[in-house]
Amino acid sequence: MTDYPRTFPAEKIGLHPRNKHRGRYDFATLIQASPALARYVKINAHKDASIDFANPQAVKALNSALLKYFYNVTHWDIPAQYLCPPIPGRADYLHYMADLLASMNASIIPTGNTVRVLDIGVGANAIYPLIGQREYGWHFVGADIDPAALENVQQVLAANSGLCSIELRLQTSSSAIFKGLVKPDEQFDLTMCNPPFHASLHEARAGTERKLRNLGKVNASSKAPVLNFGGQAAELYCAGGEQAFVTIMVNESRQIAQQCLWFTTLISKASSLPSVYRALKNVNALQVKTIDMAQGQKKSRVVAWTFLNASQQRAWYARNIDSQ
């Protein structure tokens, strides 16, 4: 086997302390776990082992190796042109949400399948349920409007053991988020979402071109796959972008205010925050938190809100502890 250089800095800047990806990618170890990655690993100009992050097949092979080595997801794949997300950042979201739940539970992270999480827009990759189930044992409901995406996730679940605490639901309305999805008698400790980032396909393609230029692929933009080296329309953009999507989510959350402890969503653009805060004020959210995250130079944040007061929150946890 090729002896790849191992020049590891202490940590990647900004990642959560429990994130398993704080160190530099150990390609030799990852290739041992997933030999298919080897064909994409090269020595770069800095004498380090790396992959071409503009190559969607290379990124997918890296994700597959990370899931296999760190999370015991031995079989994972996505169809061509579906979103292939960066795993370290997705893991960060989950760890910060575990902290959020712990902050209301005597600083103890609640684990096990009595903790119920709704993932809005699970996609074909199912990254949040896969990592969240392996890390914390939470029960996930993964929802999407794309039947093909859910079919792929079902194949992933069937090919791996121990993932029975993940269920899938189809959102049949393209204009709804929680409506018709959350059952009248069920409750969730947490909802998560990575909303469509862009307002149009044109904006999404422009984002791809910027990313490729940052990677030094200045001549590749004319044939570039859409943002993040894959992604269907619903994954990448919607009318009004993330501001409009999250505003709908906030408005609908009011209708199921007593059925969820914390509603949360990623917010990629800081410029989206004022409109999100206005929407939350309009629906009378009782508590709003903004959690900053960083992965190197990339900055993002999670906005979380609840409609439950302090006594209702205590009762929520008392009930869940009794059920464990």
Secondary structure, 3 states (H helix, E strand, C coil): CCCCCCCCCCCCCCCCCCCCCCCCCCHHHHHHHCHHHHHHCEECCCCCEECCCCCHHHHHHHHHHHHHHHHCCCCCCCCCCCCCCCHHHHHHHHHHHHHHHHCCCCCCCCCCCCCEEEEECCCCCCHHHHHHHHHHCCEEEEEECCHHHHHHHHHHHHHCCCCCCEEEEECCCCCCCCCCCCCCCCCEEEEEECCCCECCHHHHHHHHHHHHHHCCCCCCHHHCCCCCCCCCHHHHECCCHHHHHHHHHHHHHHHHHHHEEEEEEEECCHHHHHHHHHHHHHCCCCEEEEEEEEECCEEEEEEEEECCCHHHHHHHHHHHHHHC
